Amino acid sequence: MLSKPRISKLRELASLMEDGKTNDDIHKCLELCWEEFYEIERDEDTPSEVCQKTRTVLEEITVALEALEAGAITVKEFNRIKTKVFEK
């Protein structure tokens, strides 16, 4: 199981998205989430299922955010995706 500090950026990202922070704040935090993920992934003690779940969440949020910014989805659709992803 991951300790809280090792997943803190993902929790921070969820909080920023829930609070409706600016895209710059969200992008910076998302970048830090990926960095944190790569550290977790390199740790031999991290179970592969944890890595896979974390990667999936980050990929889905990244794609949804890019789609929102490109105008391919609405804010309502983005929020639905975000809720679904973070419930995992």
Sequence and secondary structure as in RCSB ss.txt:
>XXXX:A:sequence
MLSKPRISKLRELASLMEDGKTNDDIHKCLELCWEEFYEIERDEDTPSEVCQKTRTVLEEITVALEALEAGAITV
KEFNRIKTKVFEK
>XXXX:A:secstr
   GGGGHHHHHHHHHHHHT  HHHHHHHHHHHHHHHHHHHH TTS HHHHHHHHHHHHHHHHHHHHHHHTSS H
HHHHHHHHHHHH 
